[in-house]
């Protein structure tokens, strides 16, 4: 049986934490920033975590157990 390939697009978007969760970037900070408040932009710049429902799928795509 051949080895499973890592999905590079998924691997570049997420980082595995020490506890096995996946860290992600929050969407909405690329453009149209003038109408967004400073507080909103500040909170969007901080990383978020992948939800439990999608965690198993993304980890298998990355080849992480």
PAZAPA-4460 file (N, C-alpha, C; in steps of 0.05 Angstrom, whole numbers, plus 32768, in hexadecimal, padded with zeros to 4 digits):
% residues 65
    n_x    n_y    n_z   ca_x   ca_y   ca_z    c_x    c_y    c_z   seq   type   mol
   8011   7FE8   8000   8000   8000   8000   8012   8019   8000     1      X     A
   800D   802C   7FEE   801E   8044   7FED   8018   8057   8005     2      X     A
   802C   8067   800A   8028   807B   801F   8013   808F   8018     3      X     A
   8006   809B   802C   7FF2   80AF   8027   7FFF   80CA   8024     4      X     A
   7FF8   80D9   800F   8005   80F3   800A   7FF8   8108   801C     5      X     A
   8009   811B   8025   7FFF   8131   8035   7FF2   8145   8022     6      X     A
   7FDB   814F   8029   7FCE   8164   8019   7FDC   817F   8021     7      X     A
   7FEC   8189   800F   7FFD   81A0   8015   7FED   81BA   801A     8      X     A
   7FD6   81BD   800D   7FC5   81D4   8011   7FBB   81D5   802E     9      X     A
   7FB3   81BE   8038   7FAA   81BC   8054   7FC1   81C0   8067    10      X     A
   7FD8   81B4   8061   7FEF   81B5   8073   7FF9   81D2   8076    11      X     A
   7FF6   81E2   8061   8000   81FE   8062   7FEC   8210   8072    12      X     A
   7FD3   8208   8073   7FBF   8219   8081   7FBD   8213   809F    13      X     A
   7FC5   81FC   80A8   7FC2   81F4   80C4   7FDD   81EC   80D0    14      X     A
   7FDE   81F0   80EB   7FF6   81E8   80FA   7FED   81D8   8112    15      X     A
   7FFA   81C2   8117   7FF2   81B0   812D   7FFD   81BB   8147    16      X     A
   7FEC   81BD   815B   7FF5   81C6   8176   8000   81AF   8185    17      X     A
   800A   81B4   819D   8016   819F   81AE   8002   818B   81B7    18      X     A
   7FE8   8193   81BA   7FD3   8181   81C4   7FC5   8173   81AD    19      X     A
   7FCE   8178   8194   7FC2   816A   817D   7FAC   8179   816F    20      X     A
   7FA6   8191   8178   7F92   81A1   816A   7F9E   81AF   8152    21      X     A
   7F8E   81BB   8141   7F98   81C9   8129   7F92   81E7   812C    22      X     A
   7FA8   81F6   8129   7FA6   8213   812A   7FA1   821E   810E    23      X     A
   7F90   8232   810B   7F89   823D   80F1   7F88   825B   80F2    24      X     A
   7F89   8267   80DA   7F86   8284   80D8   7F69   828B   80D4    25      X     A
   7F5F   82A0   80E0   7F43   82A8   80DD   7F3F   82B7   80C3    26      X     A
   7F29   82B2   80B5   7F24   82C0   809C   7F1A   82DC   80A1    27      X     A
   7F1E   82ED   808C   7F12   8308   808D   7F26   831E   8092    28      X     A
   7F40   8319   808F   7F54   832E   8095   7F64   8335   807C    29      X     A
   7F5B   832F   8064   7F6A   8333   804C   7F63   834E   803F    30      X     A
   7F4A   8355   803D   7F42   836F   8030   7F28   8379   803D    31      X     A
   7F20   8390   8034   7F08   839F   803F   7F0C   83A2   805D    32      X     A
   7F22   83AD   8065   7F28   83B0   8082   7F1F   83CB   808D    33      X     A
   7F18   83DE   807C   7F11   83F9   8086   7EF8   83F9   8097    34      X     A
   7EE5   83E8   808F   7ECB   83E8   809E   7ECC   83D6   80B7    35      X     A
   7EE1   83C7   80BA   7EE4   83B6   80D2   7EF1   83C5   80E8    36      X     A
   7EE7   83C1   8101   7EF2   83CF   8118   7F0E   83C4   811F    37      X     A
   7F1D   83D3   812E   7F38   83CA   8137   7F36   83B1   8148    38      X     A
   7F21   83B0   8159   7F1E   8399   816A   7F19   8380   815A    39      X     A
   7F08   8383   8145   7F01   836C   8134   7F1A   8363   8125    40      X     A
   7F29   8375   811A   7F42   836E   810B   7F56   8361   811E    41      X     A
   7F58   836B   8136   7F6B   8360   814A   7F64   8343   8150    42      X     A
   7F4A   833D   8154   7F41   8322   815A   7F44   830F   8142    43      X     A
   7F41   831A   812A   7F44   830A   8113   7F61   8302   810E    44      X     A
   7F74   8312   8118   7F90   830D   8113   7F9A   82F6   8124    45      X     A
   7F8D   82F0   813A   7F95   82DB   814C   7F8C   82C0   8141    46      X     A
   7F9B   82AB   8146   7F94   8291   813B   7F7C   8284   8149    47      X     A
   7F6E   8274   813A   7F57   8265   8144   7F5D   8247   8143    48      X     A
   7F4B   8237   814C   7F4E   821A   814C   7F39   820E   8139    49      X     A
   7F40   81F8   812C   7F2E   81E9   811B   7F19   81DB   812D    50      X     A
   7F00   81DC   8124   7EEA   81D0   8134   7EEE   81B1   8134    51      X     A
   7EE2   81A5   8148   7EE4   8188   814D   7ED9   8178   8135    52      X     A
   7EC4   8183   8128   7EB7   8174   8112   7EC9   8172   80FA    53      X     A
   7EDB   8184   80F6   7EED   8184   80DE   7F09   817B   80E5    54      X     A
   7F0F   8178   80FE   7F2A   8171   8108   7F34   8157   80FC    55      X     A
   7F24   8142   80FD   7F2C   8127   80F4   7F32   8128   80D6    56      X     A
   7F22   8135   80C6   7F26   8137   80A9   7F40   8144   80A2    57      X     A
   7F45   815C   80AF   7F5D   816B   80A8   7F76   815D   80B1    58      X     A
   7F75   8150   80C8   7F8C   8142   80D3   7F94   812A   80C1    59      X     A
   7F80   811D   80B6   7F85   8106   80A4   7F91   8110   808A    60      X     A
   7F88   8128   8081   7F93   8134   8068   7FB0   813C   806C    61      X     A
   7FB7   8144   8085   7FD2   814C   808B   7FE4   8134   8091    62      X     A
   7FD8   811D   8096   7FE8   8106   809D   7FF0   8106   80BB    63      X     A
   7FE0   8114   80CC   7FE6   8115   80E8   7FD3   8102   80F6    64      X     A
   7FDC   80F4   810B   7FCB   80E2   8119   7FBD   80F0   8130    65      X     A
***
